[in-house]
Amino acid sequence: MKLVGARNAGAEYFLTPADNCAAAAADTPDGLTLIKVNTIGDARKSLEKLRAGDTKALPSCSKG
């Protein structure tokens, strides 16, 4: 529900704990990209990459 709510609110990216990636990837709405994070530091770095437009360098979740 969080993913659907985020996408409905206009989100294009969603920070996802690494341990939840497989489950989240199974139900990701179209147009929403999951970004895998292990720590708050990972989240910060990912946000910096998003701001810089460096989306290819973002760690993503995949269906597992």
mmCIF file as Biopython writes it, N, C-alpha, C and O atoms, coordinates in Angstrom:
data_model
#
loop_
_atom_site.group_PDB
_atom_site.id
_atom_site.type_symbol
_atom_site.label_atom_id
_atom_site.label_alt_id
_atom_site.label_comp_id
_atom_site.label_asym_id
_atom_site.label_entity_id
_atom_site.label_seq_id
_atom_site.pdbx_PDB_ins_code
_atom_site.Cartn_x
_atom_site.Cartn_y
_atom_site.Cartn_z
_atom_site.occupancy
_atom_site.B_iso_or_equiv
_atom_site.auth_seq_id
_atom_site.auth_asym_id
_atom_site.pdbx_PDB_model_num
ATOM 1   N N  . MET A ? 1  ? 0.814  -1.183  0.000   1.0 0.0 1  A 1 
ATOM 2   C CA . MET A ? 1  ? 0.000  0.000   0.000   1.0 0.0 1  A 1 
ATOM 3   C C  . MET A ? 1  ? 0.865  1.257   0.000   1.0 0.0 1  A 1 
ATOM 4   O O  . MET A ? 1  ? 0.492  2.268   -0.594  1.0 0.0 1  A 1 
ATOM 5   N N  . LYS A ? 2  ? 2.021  1.197   0.665   1.0 0.0 2  A 1 
ATOM 6   C CA . LYS A ? 2  ? 2.905  2.360   0.681   1.0 0.0 2  A 1 
ATOM 7   C C  . LYS A ? 2  ? 3.380  2.704   -0.724  1.0 0.0 2  A 1 
ATOM 8   O O  . LYS A ? 2  ? 3.449  3.873   -1.101  1.0 0.0 2  A 1 
ATOM 9   N N  . LEU A ? 3  ? 3.705  1.674   -1.489  1.0 0.0 3  A 1 
ATOM 10  C CA . LEU A ? 3  ? 4.193  1.911   -2.851  1.0 0.0 3  A 1 
ATOM 11  C C  . LEU A ? 3  ? 3.114  2.524   -3.726  1.0 0.0 3  A 1 
ATOM 12  O O  . LEU A ? 3  ? 3.381  3.457   -4.485  1.0 0.0 3  A 1 
ATOM 13  N N  . VAL A ? 4  ? 1.905  2.009   -3.626  1.0 0.0 4  A 1 
ATOM 14  C CA . VAL A ? 4  ? 0.794  2.543   -4.411  1.0 0.0 4  A 1 
ATOM 15  C C  . VAL A ? 4  ? 0.510  3.981   -3.982  1.0 0.0 4  A 1 
ATOM 16  O O  . VAL A ? 4  ? 0.309  4.854   -4.826  1.0 0.0 4  A 1 
ATOM 17  N N  . GLY A ? 5  ? 0.493  4.224   -2.695  1.0 0.0 5  A 1 
ATOM 18  C CA . GLY A ? 5  ? 0.252  5.570   -2.183  1.0 0.0 5  A 1 
ATOM 19  C C  . GLY A ? 5  ? 1.321  6.547   -2.647  1.0 0.0 5  A 1 
ATOM 20  O O  . GLY A ? 5  ? 1.015  7.675   -3.031  1.0 0.0 5  A 1 
ATOM 21  N N  . ALA A ? 6  ? 2.574  6.113   -2.611  1.0 0.0 6  A 1 
ATOM 22  C CA . ALA A ? 6  ? 3.672  6.971   -3.061  1.0 0.0 6  A 1 
ATOM 23  C C  . ALA A ? 6  ? 3.525  7.295   -4.540  1.0 0.0 6  A 1 
ATOM 24  O O  . ALA A ? 6  ? 3.682  8.446   -4.945  1.0 0.0 6  A 1 
ATOM 25  N N  . ARG A ? 7  ? 3.226  6.292   -5.340  1.0 0.0 7  A 1 
ATOM 26  C CA . ARG A ? 7  ? 3.081  6.511   -6.787  1.0 0.0 7  A 1 
ATOM 27  C C  . ARG A ? 7  ? 1.887  7.414   -7.075  1.0 0.0 7  A 1 
ATOM 28  O O  . ARG A ? 7  ? 1.974  8.311   -7.914  1.0 0.0 7  A 1 
ATOM 29  N N  . ASN A ? 8  ? 0.772  7.182   -6.383  1.0 0.0 8  A 1 
ATOM 30  C CA . ASN A ? 8  ? -0.414 8.017   -6.567  1.0 0.0 8  A 1 
ATOM 31  C C  . ASN A ? 8  ? -0.155 9.470   -6.183  1.0 0.0 8  A 1 
ATOM 32  O O  . ASN A ? 8  ? -0.792 10.381  -6.713  1.0 0.0 8  A 1 
ATOM 33  N N  . ALA A ? 9  ? 0.783  9.683   -5.260  1.0 0.0 9  A 1 
ATOM 34  C CA . ALA A ? 9  ? 1.136  11.042  -4.826  1.0 0.0 9  A 1 
ATOM 35  C C  . ALA A ? 9  ? 2.163  11.680  -5.759  1.0 0.0 9  A 1 
ATOM 36  O O  . ALA A ? 9  ? 2.557  12.828  -5.553  1.0 0.0 9  A 1 
ATOM 37  N N  . GLY A ? 10 ? 2.600  10.941  -6.786  1.0 0.0 10 A 1 
ATOM 38  C CA . GLY A ? 10 ? 3.523  11.501  -7.764  1.0 0.0 10 A 1 
ATOM 39  C C  . GLY A ? 10 ? 4.971  11.077  -7.621  1.0 0.0 10 A 1 
ATOM 40  O O  . GLY A ? 10 ? 5.827  11.542  -8.373  1.0 0.0 10 A 1 
ATOM 41  N N  . ALA A ? 11 ? 5.262  10.198  -6.665  1.0 0.0 11 A 1 
ATOM 42  C CA . ALA A ? 11 ? 6.638  9.748   -6.487  1.0 0.0 11 A 1 
ATOM 43  C C  . ALA A ? 11 ? 7.116  8.940   -7.689  1.0 0.0 11 A 1 
ATOM 44  O O  . ALA A ? 11 ? 6.354  8.179   -8.285  1.0 0.0 11 A 1 
ATOM 45  N N  . GLU A ? 12 ? 8.367  9.116   -8.028  1.0 0.0 12 A 1 
ATOM 46  C CA . GLU A ? 12 ? 8.992  8.331   -9.092  1.0 0.0 12 A 1 
ATOM 47  C C  . GLU A ? 12 ? 9.996  7.337   -8.513  1.0 0.0 12 A 1 
ATOM 48  O O  . GLU A ? 12 ? 10.328 6.335   -9.147  1.0 0.0 12 A 1 
ATOM 49  N N  . TYR A ? 13 ? 10.476 7.625   -7.305  1.0 0.0 13 A 1 
ATOM 50  C CA . TYR A ? 13 ? 11.473 6.795   -6.628  1.0 0.0 13 A 1 
ATOM 51  C C  . TYR A ? 13 ? 11.012 6.517   -5.213  1.0 0.0 13 A 1 
ATOM 52  O O  . TYR A ? 13 ? 10.322 7.329   -4.597  1.0 0.0 13 A 1 
ATOM 53  N N  . PHE A ? 14 ? 11.409 5.339   -4.696  1.0 0.0 14 A 1 
ATOM 54  C CA . PHE A ? 14 ? 11.018 4.936   -3.351  1.0 0.0 14 A 1 
ATOM 55  C C  . PHE A ? 14 ? 12.202 4.234   -2.709  1.0 0.0 14 A 1 
ATOM 56  O O  . PHE A ? 14 ? 12.669 3.217   -3.221  1.0 0.0 14 A 1 
ATOM 57  N N  . LEU A ? 15 ? 12.698 4.767   -1.586  1.0 0.0 15 A 1 
ATOM 58  C CA . LEU A ? 15 ? 13.801 4.138   -0.859  1.0 0.0 15 A 1 
ATOM 59  C C  . LEU A ? 15 ? 13.262 2.907   -0.136  1.0 0.0 15 A 1 
ATOM 60  O O  . LEU A ? 15 ? 12.279 2.983   0.601   1.0 0.0 15 A 1 
ATOM 61  N N  . THR A ? 16 ? 13.919 1.779   -0.358  1.0 0.0 16 A 1 
ATOM 62  C CA . THR A ? 16 ? 13.446 0.500   0.165   1.0 0.0 16 A 1 
ATOM 63  C C  . THR A ? 16 ? 14.567 -0.204  0.924   1.0 0.0 16 A 1 
ATOM 64  O O  . THR A ? 16 ? 15.666 -0.350  0.391   1.0 0.0 16 A 1 
ATOM 65  N N  . PRO A ? 17 ? 14.315 -0.640  2.151   1.0 0.0 17 A 1 
ATOM 66  C CA . PRO A ? 17 ? 15.330 -1.402  2.871   1.0 0.0 17 A 1 
ATOM 67  C C  . PRO A ? 17 ? 15.728 -2.650  2.076   1.0 0.0 17 A 1 
ATOM 68  O O  . PRO A ? 17 ? 14.873 -3.326  1.504   1.0 0.0 17 A 1 
ATOM 69  N N  . ALA A ? 18 ? 17.001 -2.942  2.046   1.0 0.0 18 A 1 
ATOM 70  C CA . ALA A ? 18 ? 17.515 -4.071  1.267   1.0 0.0 18 A 1 
ATOM 71  C C  . ALA A ? 18 ? 16.794 -5.375  1.601   1.0 0.0 18 A 1 
ATOM 72  O O  . ALA A ? 18 ? 16.530 -6.181  0.709   1.0 0.0 18 A 1 
ATOM 73  N N  . ASP A ? 19 ? 16.475 -5.589  2.871   1.0 0.0 19 A 1 
ATOM 74  C CA . ASP A ? 19 ? 15.803 -6.821  3.281   1.0 0.0 19 A 1 
ATOM 75  C C  . ASP A ? 19 ? 14.377 -6.936  2.738   1.0 0.0 19 A 1 
ATOM 76  O O  . ASP A ? 19 ? 13.809 -8.028  2.720   1.0 0.0 19 A 1 
ATOM 77  N N  . ASN A ? 20 ? 13.798 -5.825  2.298   1.0 0.0 20 A 1 
ATOM 78  C CA . ASN A ? 20 ? 12.425 -5.833  1.780   1.0 0.0 20 A 1 
ATOM 79  C C  . ASN A ? 20 ? 12.364 -5.745  0.264   1.0 0.0 20 A 1 
ATOM 80  O O  . ASN A ? 20 ? 11.272 -5.722  -0.305  1.0 0.0 20 A 1 
ATOM 81  N N  . CYS A ? 21 ? 13.501 -5.695  -0.394  1.0 0.0 21 A 1 
ATOM 82  C CA . CYS A ? 21 ? 13.539 -5.463  -1.837  1.0 0.0 21 A 1 
ATOM 83  C C  . CYS A ? 21 ? 12.756 -6.490  -2.645  1.0 0.0 21 A 1 
ATOM 84  O O  . CYS A ? 21 ? 11.955 -6.112  -3.499  1.0 0.0 21 A 1 
ATOM 85  N N  . ALA A ? 22 ? 12.963 -7.752  -2.399  1.0 0.0 22 A 1 
ATOM 86  C CA . ALA A ? 22 ? 12.305 -8.781  -3.214  1.0 0.0 22 A 1 
ATOM 87  C C  . ALA A ? 22 ? 10.790 -8.686  -3.090  1.0 0.0 22 A 1 
ATOM 88  O O  . ALA A ? 22 ? 10.086 -8.756  -4.097  1.0 0.0 22 A 1 
ATOM 89  N N  . ALA A ? 23 ? 10.285 -8.530  -1.887  1.0 0.0 23 A 1 
ATOM 90  C CA . ALA A ? 23 ? 8.841  -8.434  -1.686  1.0 0.0 23 A 1 
ATOM 91  C C  . ALA A ? 23 ? 8.288  -7.161  -2.312  1.0 0.0 23 A 1 
ATOM 92  O O  . ALA A ? 23 ? 7.232  -7.190  -2.944  1.0 0.0 23 A 1 
ATOM 93  N N  . ALA A ? 24 ? 8.987  -6.053  -2.144  1.0 0.0 24 A 1 
ATOM 94  C CA . ALA A ? 24 ? 8.533  -4.783  -2.709  1.0 0.0 24 A 1 
ATOM 95  C C  . ALA A ? 24 ? 8.560  -4.834  -4.236  1.0 0.0 24 A 1 
ATOM 96  O O  . ALA A ? 24 ? 7.654  -4.322  -4.894  1.0 0.0 24 A 1 
ATOM 97  N N  . ALA A ? 25 ? 9.587  -5.443  -4.790  1.0 0.0 25 A 1 
ATOM 98  C CA . ALA A ? 25 ? 9.717  -5.509  -6.254  1.0 0.0 25 A 1 
ATOM 99  C C  . ALA A ? 25 ? 8.599  -6.323  -6.883  1.0 0.0 25 A 1 
ATOM 100 O O  . ALA A ? 25 ? 8.241  -6.098  -8.039  1.0 0.0 25 A 1 
ATOM 101 N N  . ALA A ? 26 ? 8.049  -7.259  -6.138  1.0 0.0 26 A 1 
ATOM 102 C CA . ALA A ? 26 ? 6.975  -8.100  -6.674  1.0 0.0 26 A 1 
ATOM 103 C C  . ALA A ? 26 ? 5.683  -7.318  -6.892  1.0 0.0 26 A 1 
ATOM 104 O O  . ALA A ? 26 ? 4.847  -7.720  -7.701  1.0 0.0 26 A 1 
ATOM 105 N N  . ASP A ? 27 ? 5.512  -6.211  -6.184  1.0 0.0 27 A 1 
ATOM 106 C CA . ASP A ? 27 ? 4.272  -5.433  -6.264  1.0 0.0 27 A 1 
ATOM 107 C C  . ASP A ? 27 ? 4.510  -3.956  -6.541  1.0 0.0 27 A 1 
ATOM 108 O O  . ASP A ? 27 ? 3.760  -3.110  -6.054  1.0 0.0 27 A 1 
ATOM 109 N N  . THR A ? 28 ? 5.526  -3.636  -7.304  1.0 0.0 28 A 1 
ATOM 110 C CA . THR A ? 28 ? 5.842  -2.241  -7.586  1.0 0.0 28 A 1 
ATOM 111 C C  . THR A ? 28 ? 4.940  -1.699  -8.693  1.0 0.0 28 A 1 
ATOM 112 O O  . THR A ? 28 ? 4.867  -2.283  -9.774  1.0 0.0 28 A 1 
ATOM 113 N N  . PRO A ? 29 ? 4.254  -0.588  -8.429  1.0 0.0 29 A 1 
ATOM 114 C CA . PRO A ? 29 ? 3.417  -0.008  -9.475  1.0 0.0 29 A 1 
ATOM 115 C C  . PRO A ? 29 ? 4.255  0.538   -10.633 1.0 0.0 29 A 1 
ATOM 116 O O  . PRO A ? 29 ? 5.406  0.930   -10.442 1.0 0.0 29 A 1 
ATOM 117 N N  . ASP A ? 30 ? 3.678  0.559   -11.817 1.0 0.0 30 A 1 
ATOM 118 C CA . ASP A ? 30 ? 4.366  1.124   -12.980 1.0 0.0 30 A 1 
ATOM 119 C C  . ASP A ? 30 ? 4.762  2.569   -12.692 1.0 0.0 30 A 1 
ATOM 120 O O  . ASP A ? 30 ? 4.006  3.329   -12.087 1.0 0.0 30 A 1 
ATOM 121 N N  . GLY A ? 31 ? 5.955  2.927   -13.137 1.0 0.0 31 A 1 
ATOM 122 C CA . GLY A ? 31 ? 6.424  4.300   -12.990 1.0 0.0 31 A 1 
ATOM 123 C C  . GLY A ? 31 ? 7.130  4.587   -11.684 1.0 0.0 31 A 1 
ATOM 124 O O  . GLY A ? 31 ? 7.550  5.720   -11.453 1.0 0.0 31 A 1 
ATOM 125 N N  . LEU A ? 32 ? 7.273  3.587   -10.817 1.0 0.0 32 A 1 
ATOM 126 C CA . LEU A ? 32 ? 7.959  3.766   -9.539  1.0 0.0 32 A 1 
ATOM 127 C C  . LEU A ? 32 ? 9.217  2.919   -9.535  1.0 0.0 32 A 1 
ATOM 128 O O  . LEU A ? 32 ? 9.163  1.718   -9.801  1.0 0.0 32 A 1 
ATOM 129 N N  . THR A ? 33 ? 10.340 3.536   -9.237  1.0 0.0 33 A 1 
ATOM 130 C CA . THR A ? 33 ? 11.619 2.839   -9.172  1.0 0.0 33 A 1 
ATOM 131 C C  . THR A ? 33 ? 12.011 2.655   -7.712  1.0 0.0 33 A 1 
ATOM 132 O O  . THR A ? 33 ? 12.027 3.611   -6.937  1.0 0.0 33 A 1 
ATOM 133 N N  . LEU A ? 34 ? 12.324 1.427   -7.348  1.0 0.0 34 A 1 
ATOM 134 C CA . LEU A ? 34 ? 12.768 1.126   -5.985  1.0 0.0 34 A 1 
ATOM 135 C C  . LEU A ? 34 ? 14.274 1.316   -5.888  1.0 0.0 34 A 1 
ATOM 136 O O  . LEU A ? 34 ? 15.026 0.846   -6.742  1.0 0.0 34 A 1 
ATOM 137 N N  . ILE A ? 35 ? 14.703 2.005   -4.846  1.0 0.0 35 A 1 
ATOM 138 C CA . ILE A ? 35 ? 16.124 2.210   -4.593  1.0 0.0 35 A 1 
ATOM 139 C C  . ILE A ? 35 ? 16.483 1.439   -3.330  1.0 0.0 35 A 1 
ATOM 140 O O  . ILE A ? 35 ? 15.935 1.689   -2.257  1.0 0.0 35 A 1 
ATOM 141 N N  . LYS A ? 36 ? 17.406 0.503   -3.474  1.0 0.0 36 A 1 
ATOM 142 C CA . LYS A ? 36 ? 17.797 -0.362  -2.353  1.0 0.0 36 A 1 
ATOM 143 C C  . LYS A ? 36 ? 18.776 0.367   -1.436  1.0 0.0 36 A 1 
ATOM 144 O O  . LYS A ? 36 ? 19.789 0.901   -1.886  1.0 0.0 36 A 1 
ATOM 145 N N  . VAL A ? 37 ? 18.452 0.380   -0.136  1.0 0.0 37 A 1 
ATOM 146 C CA . VAL A ? 37 ? 19.341 0.991   0.855   1.0 0.0 37 A 1 
ATOM 147 C C  . VAL A ? 37 ? 19.545 0.028   2.020   1.0 0.0 37 A 1 
ATOM 148 O O  . VAL A ? 37 ? 18.630 -0.692  2.421   1.0 0.0 37 A 1 
ATOM 149 N N  . ASN A ? 38 ? 20.761 0.033   2.553   1.0 0.0 38 A 1 
ATOM 150 C CA . ASN A ? 38 ? 21.081 -0.775  3.724   1.0 0.0 38 A 1 
ATOM 151 C C  . ASN A ? 38 ? 21.149 0.077   4.986   1.0 0.0 38 A 1 
ATOM 152 O O  . ASN A ? 38 ? 20.814 -0.384  6.076   1.0 0.0 38 A 1 
ATOM 153 N N  . THR A ? 39 ? 21.583 1.313   4.830   1.0 0.0 39 A 1 
ATOM 154 C CA . THR A ? 39 ? 21.798 2.196   5.977   1.0 0.0 39 A 1 
ATOM 155 C C  . THR A ? 39 ? 21.250 3.586   5.666   1.0 0.0 39 A 1 
ATOM 156 O O  . THR A ? 39 ? 20.905 3.891   4.524   1.0 0.0 39 A 1 
ATOM 157 N N  . ILE A ? 40 ? 21.176 4.408   6.683   1.0 0.0 40 A 1 
ATOM 158 C CA . ILE A ? 40 ? 20.758 5.791   6.469   1.0 0.0 40 A 1 
ATOM 159 C C  . ILE A ? 40 ? 21.785 6.506   5.584   1.0 0.0 40 A 1 
ATOM 160 O O  . ILE A ? 40 ? 21.434 7.411   4.827   1.0 0.0 40 A 1 
ATOM 161 N N  . GLY A ? 41 ? 23.039 6.099   5.683   1.0 0.0 41 A 1 
ATOM 162 C CA . GLY A ? 41 ? 24.076 6.659   4.815   1.0 0.0 41 A 1 
ATOM 163 C C  . GLY A ? 41 ? 23.823 6.320   3.351   1.0 0.0 41 A 1 
ATOM 164 O O  . GLY A ? 41 ? 24.029 7.157   2.472   1.0 0.0 41 A 1 
ATOM 165 N N  . ASP A ? 42 ? 23.379 5.101   3.090   1.0 0.0 42 A 1 
ATOM 166 C CA . ASP A ? 42 ? 23.020 4.702   1.721   1.0 0.0 42 A 1 
ATOM 167 C C  . ASP A ? 42 ? 21.867 5.564   1.207   1.0 0.0 42 A 1 
ATOM 168 O O  . ASP A ? 42 ? 21.866 6.003   0.057   1.0 0.0 42 A 1 
ATOM 169 N N  . ALA A ? 43 ? 20.890 5.796   2.081   1.0 0.0 43 A 1 
ATOM 170 C CA . ALA A ? 43 ? 19.743 6.607   1.697   1.0 0.0 43 A 1 
ATOM 171 C C  . ALA A ? 43 ? 20.194 8.016   1.335   1.0 0.0 43 A 1 
ATOM 172 O O  . ALA A ? 43 ? 19.750 8.576   0.333   1.0 0.0 43 A 1 
ATOM 173 N N  . ARG A ? 44 ? 21.058 8.575   2.132   1.0 0.0 44 A 1 
ATOM 174 C CA . ARG A ? 44 ? 21.577 9.932   1.878   1.0 0.0 44 A 1 
ATOM 175 C C  . ARG A ? 44 ? 22.318 9.996   0.545   1.0 0.0 44 A 1 
ATOM 176 O O  . ARG A ? 44 ? 22.106 10.915  -0.246  1.0 0.0 44 A 1 
ATOM 177 N N  . LYS A ? 45 ? 23.184 9.017   0.302   1.0 0.0 45 A 1 
ATOM 178 C CA . LYS A ? 45 ? 23.938 8.982   -0.955  1.0 0.0 45 A 1 
ATOM 179 C C  . LYS A ? 45 ? 22.992 8.847   -2.151  1.0 0.0 45 A 1 
ATOM 180 O O  . LYS A ? 45 ? 23.200 9.478   -3.187  1.0 0.0 45 A 1 
ATOM 181 N N  . SER A ? 46 ? 21.968 8.033   -2.002  1.0 0.0 46 A 1 
ATOM 182 C CA . SER A ? 46 ? 21.004 7.858   -3.090  1.0 0.0 46 A 1 
ATOM 183 C C  . SER A ? 46 ? 20.253 9.152   -3.370  1.0 0.0 46 A 1 
ATOM 184 O O  . SER A ? 46 ? 20.012 9.498   -4.526  1.0 0.0 46 A 1 
ATOM 185 N N  . LEU A ? 47 ? 19.884 9.862   -2.313  1.0 0.0 47 A 1 
ATOM 186 C CA . LEU A ? 47 ? 19.206 11.144  -2.506  1.0 0.0 47 A 1 
ATOM 187 C C  . LEU A ? 47 ? 20.109 12.153  -3.203  1.0 0.0 47 A 1 
ATOM 188 O O  . LEU A ? 47 ? 19.652 12.928  -4.044  1.0 0.0 47 A 1 
ATOM 189 N N  . GLU A ? 48 ? 21.399 12.139  -2.850  1.0 0.0 48 A 1 
ATOM 190 C CA . GLU A ? 48 ? 22.356 13.033  -3.512  1.0 0.0 48 A 1 
ATOM 191 C C  . GLU A ? 48 ? 22.465 12.691  -4.998  1.0 0.0 48 A 1 
ATOM 192 O O  . GLU A ? 48 ? 22.528 13.591  -5.836  1.0 0.0 48 A 1 
ATOM 193 N N  . LYS A ? 49 ? 22.487 11.408  -5.327  1.0 0.0 49 A 1 
ATOM 194 C CA . LYS A ? 49 ? 22.555 10.992  -6.732  1.0 0.0 49 A 1 
ATOM 195 C C  . LYS A ? 49 ? 21.290 11.400  -7.484  1.0 0.0 49 A 1 
ATOM 196 O O  . LYS A ? 49 ? 21.358 11.816  -8.640  1.0 0.0 49 A 1 
ATOM 197 N N  . LEU A ? 50 ? 20.143 11.280  -6.829  1.0 0.0 50 A 1 
ATOM 198 C CA . LEU A ? 50 ? 18.885 11.707  -7.451  1.0 0.0 50 A 1 
ATOM 199 C C  . LEU A ? 50 ? 18.917 13.199  -7.759  1.0 0.0 50 A 1 
ATOM 200 O O  . LEU A ? 50 ? 18.536 13.623  -8.850  1.0 0.0 50 A 1 
ATOM 201 N N  . ARG A ? 51 ? 19.373 13.988  -6.795  1.0 0.0 51 A 1 
ATOM 202 C CA . ARG A ? 51 ? 19.445 15.437  -6.994  1.0 0.0 51 A 1 
ATOM 203 C C  . ARG A ? 51 ? 20.371 15.801  -8.138  1.0 0.0 51 A 1 
ATOM 204 O O  . ARG A ? 51 ? 20.129 16.766  -8.863  1.0 0.0 51 A 1 
ATOM 205 N N  . ALA A ? 52 ? 21.438 15.019  -8.295  1.0 0.0 52 A 1 
ATOM 206 C CA . ALA A ? 52 ? 22.416 15.283  -9.347  1.0 0.0 52 A 1 
ATOM 207 C C  . ALA A ? 52 ? 21.970 14.712  -10.698 1.0 0.0 52 A 1 
ATOM 208 O O  . ALA A ? 52 ? 22.615 14.954  -11.719 1.0 0.0 52 A 1 
ATOM 209 N N  . GLY A ? 53 ? 20.881 13.965  -10.703 1.0 0.0 53 A 1 
ATOM 210 C CA . GLY A ? 53 ? 20.398 13.361  -11.940 1.0 0.0 53 A 1 
ATOM 211 C C  . GLY A ? 53 ? 21.146 12.107  -12.344 1.0 0.0 53 A 1 
ATOM 212 O O  . GLY A ? 53 ? 21.043 11.663  -13.487 1.0 0.0 53 A 1 
ATOM 213 N N  . ASP A ? 54 ? 21.899 11.531  -11.417 1.0 0.0 54 A 1 
ATOM 214 C CA . ASP A ? 54 ? 22.707 10.343  -11.684 1.0 0.0 54 A 1 
ATOM 215 C C  . ASP A ? 54 ? 21.925 9.083   -11.334 1.0 0.0 54 A 1 
ATOM 216 O O  . ASP A ? 54 ? 22.338 8.312   -10.468 1.0 0.0 54 A 1 
ATOM 217 N N  . THR A ? 55 ? 20.806 8.877   -11.998 1.0 0.0 55 A 1 
ATOM 218 C CA . THR A ? 55 ? 19.923 7.762   -11.637 1.0 0.0 55 A 1 
ATOM 219 C C  . THR A ? 55 ? 20.472 6.399   -12.061 1.0 0.0 55 A 1 
ATOM 220 O O  . THR A ? 55 ? 20.067 5.377   -11.505 1.0 0.0 55 A 1 
ATOM 221 N N  . LYS A ? 56 ? 21.369 6.366   -13.019 1.0 0.0 56 A 1 
ATOM 222 C CA . LYS A ? 56 ? 21.930 5.070   -13.451 1.0 0.0 56 A 1 
ATOM 223 C C  . LYS A ? 56 ? 22.804 4.447   -12.374 1.0 0.0 56 A 1 
ATOM 224 O O  . LYS A ? 56 ? 23.010 3.234   -12.368 1.0 0.0 56 A 1 
ATOM 225 N N  . ALA A ? 57 ? 23.321 5.270   -11.458 1.0 0.0 57 A 1 
ATOM 226 C CA . ALA A ? 57 ? 24.204 4.786   -10.398 1.0 0.0 57 A 1 
ATOM 227 C C  . ALA A ? 57 ? 23.437 4.336   -9.170  1.0 0.0 57 A 1 
ATOM 228 O O  . ALA A ? 57 ? 24.054 3.891   -8.202  1.0 0.0 57 A 1 
ATOM 229 N N  . LEU A ? 58 ? 22.124 4.433   -9.172  1.0 0.0 58 A 1 
ATOM 230 C CA . LEU A ? 58 ? 21.342 4.058   -8.001  1.0 0.0 58 A 1 
ATOM 231 C C  . LEU A ? 58 ? 21.206 2.540   -7.891  1.0 0.0 58 A 1 
ATOM 232 O O  . LEU A ? 58 ? 20.945 1.866   -8.887  1.0 0.0 58 A 1 
ATOM 233 N N  . PRO A ? 59 ? 21.383 1.996   -6.667  1.0 0.0 59 A 1 
ATOM 234 C CA . PRO A ? 59 ? 21.165 0.560   -6.480  1.0 0.0 59 A 1 
ATOM 235 C C  . PRO A ? 59 ? 19.667 0.275   -6.506  1.0 0.0 59 A 1 
ATOM 236 O O  . PRO A ? 59 ? 18.895 0.948   -5.822  1.0 0.0 59 A 1 
ATOM 237 N N  . SER A ? 60 ? 19.261 -0.700  -7.276  1.0 0.0 60 A 1 
ATOM 238 C CA . SER A ? 60 ? 17.835 -0.959  -7.402  1.0 0.0 60 A 1 
ATOM 239 C C  . SER A ? 60 ? 17.458 -2.319  -6.832  1.0 0.0 60 A 1 
ATOM 240 O O  . SER A ? 60 ? 18.306 -3.186  -6.623  1.0 0.0 60 A 1 
ATOM 241 N N  . CYS A ? 61 ? 16.189 -2.475  -6.591  1.0 0.0 61 A 1 
ATOM 242 C CA . CYS A ? 61 ? 15.638 -3.748  -6.140  1.0 0.0 61 A 1 
ATOM 243 C C  . CYS A ? 61 ? 15.197 -4.532  -7.369  1.0 0.0 61 A 1 
ATOM 244 O O  . CYS A ? 61 ? 14.746 -3.961  -8.362  1.0 0.0 61 A 1 
ATOM 245 N N  . SER A ? 62 ? 15.332 -5.819  -7.284  1.0 0.0 62 A 1 
ATOM 246 C CA . SER A ? 62 ? 14.841 -6.654  -8.371  1.0 0.0 62 A 1 
ATOM 247 C C  . SER A ? 62 ? 14.017 -7.788  -7.795  1.0 0.0 62 A 1 
ATOM 248 O O  . SER A ? 62 ? 14.171 -8.157  -6.630  1.0 0.0 62 A 1 
ATOM 249 N N  . LYS A ? 63 ? 13.156 -8.326  -8.609  1.0 0.0 63 A 1 
ATOM 250 C CA . LYS A ? 63 ? 12.349 -9.445  -8.140  1.0 0.0 63 A 1 
ATOM 251 C C  . LYS A ? 63 ? 13.260 -10.615 -7.846  1.0 0.0 63 A 1 
ATOM 252 O O  . LYS A ? 63 ? 14.080 -11.000 -8.680  1.0 0.0 63 A 1 
ATOM 253 N N  . GLY A ? 64 ? 13.118 -11.172 -6.679  1.0 0.0 64 A 1 
ATOM 254 C CA . GLY A ? 64 ? 14.015 -12.223 -6.298  1.0 0.0 64 A 1 
ATOM 255 C C  . GLY A ? 64 ? 13.327 -13.482 -6.075  1.0 0.0 64 A 1 
ATOM 256 O O  . GLY A ? 64 ? 13.962 -14.482 -5.742  1.0 0.0 64 A 1 
#
